[in-house]
Amino acid sequence: MKTHRKTQTRFAYLFFALLFPFLFAACQQQEEVVKSNRNKNEDIKVVGTMKAELTAPPHVPKPIGKRTAKRLFVDMEIIEEVAEMDDGVEYVYWTFGGSVPGSFIRTRVGDIVEFTLKNHPDNKLPHNIDLHAVTGQGGGAEASFVAPGQQKTFSFKTLNPGLYVYHCATAPVGMHIANGMYGLILVEPLGGLPPVDKEYYVMQGDFYTKGKHGEKGLQDFDLQKAVDENPDYVVFNGKVGALTGENALTAQVGETVRIFFGNGGPNLASSFHVIGEIFDRVHLEGGKSINENVQTTLVPAGGSAMLEFTVESPDNLVLVDHSIFRAFNKGALGILSVSGEENHVVYDEGTEAIPYNPQSEIAESTPPQEKQVEAVVEEQVSAPADFDLQTSITKGKKIYSQNCLACHQAEGQGIPKTFPPLAKSDYLNNHPDKAINAVVNGLTGEITVNGETYNSAMPAQRLSDEDVAAVLNYVYSNWGNNGTTITPEKVKNTK
């Protein structure tokens, strides 16, 4: 019996002795797999320290170039403040660094970022920051949660090159983002991005106000509109006009431009497009993949793209969200003003516009006797014997719907900065002759209406004298205008 037990024990020792090398080898192999799956950028050594340069849009910090990885100190302050969203429209913005979007952060792969977030004592609410460039819990959100009058510091290593969005992630998250709490952080690859002549920082966002678009005064955030994804404003860099007029971006013919484009949302994707330009290269979603010769690039909420192109012609290139009503009716519009010598090979404006009338050739070939008959008929149409104002107004309403409503809108309110209002219009009420001329001959160039300057083009309307009088009588009798009466005879005499 004892001999049998000894034999069992020897077999057990032998079994484990034979199994151990296999187990050891398997564990070693698993460890090697884990090591091979590790992001090798984790091993990039950090040499020295430096303070990060932070910039407000549309500017970006200097390129990283070939500098070594460092311990990079980022010091950012949260500020809640009232600022202008549109002419006469104010809004309480919540900001990273005092701007919308927040300060641009530029790092390189392998940096250890030591991030200090400060919540100004005058602020009303707690905030934090979730950086999409962070590998770690909540992108840093939990580690950075700060009440007003507090500051916190946390750190992370930049493992993946790319252009990343950051935003506040304090509940309710959507409201914090909708009030402007988003921005971009760039992690440049080893050796830096290829050099270009101009770099700009542009970010789209959608805003939801209690009042309608353009309603004056301090506007509150409207939660229901945000839930319904029905914004009053869709804008670049936090406000209407942030990239137009004296704020327009600039470049010279022949220069290469890089736009770091982000979309803070919180709801809408962007169909980003530059009218009059083609993107030579697009870093898709801010990552490594590059697409070439792109007309419009789709950028999701919470996403980004890097766009590069060379400008060949001196033009005003128009930045838009090509979901086009957002551009011309909600504010997503900017200008890149390119100066320099004309390049007629690339683009030629051609001849001056001349009248085009497809009926003219028919008229010229019509016998003289028939022309006399047509002239009599025309005379009868344009000069009715009994003019009735109410009949004219009723007819004018239909003509207005067919010819004028698209630009001047149903209530004559026009489109801000694009098409002037006809409602309570000092231009119309003070100058009936100019109003007739505008309808008959069209109108181009700068005019001032109710104190606002417009510079657009209105085509001539192919209407009879009676119809011109009718549409103007409809306009003059509505929307607070002065009731001026226009007869077909007056139209004829003013031509």
Buried (B, 14 or more C-beta within 10 A) or exposed (E): EEEEEEEEEEEEEEEEEEEEEEEEEEEEEEEEEEEEEEEEBEEBEBEEEEEBEBBBBBEBBEBBEEBEBBBBBBBBBBBBBEBBBBEEBBBBBBBBBBBBBBBBBBBBBBBBBBBBBBBBEEBEBBBBBBBBBBEBEBBBBEBBBBEBEEBBBBBBBBBBBBBBBBBBBBEEBBBBBBBBBBBBBBBBBEEBBEEBEBBBBBBBBBBBBBBEBBEEEEBEBBBEBBEEEEBBBBBBBBBBBBBBEEEBBEBBBEBBBBBBBBBBBBBBBBBBBBBBBEBBBBBBBBBEEEEEEBEBBBBBBBBBBBBBBBBBBBBEBBBBBBBEEBBBBBBBBBBBBBEBEEBEEEEEEEEEEEEEEEEEEEEEEEEEEEEEEEEEEEEEEBBBEEBEBEEBBEBBBEBBEEBBEEBBBEEBBBBBBEBBBBBBBBBBBEBBEBBBBBBBEEBEEEBEBEEEEBEBEBEEBEBEBBBBBBBBBBBBBBBEBEEBBBBBBBBBEBE
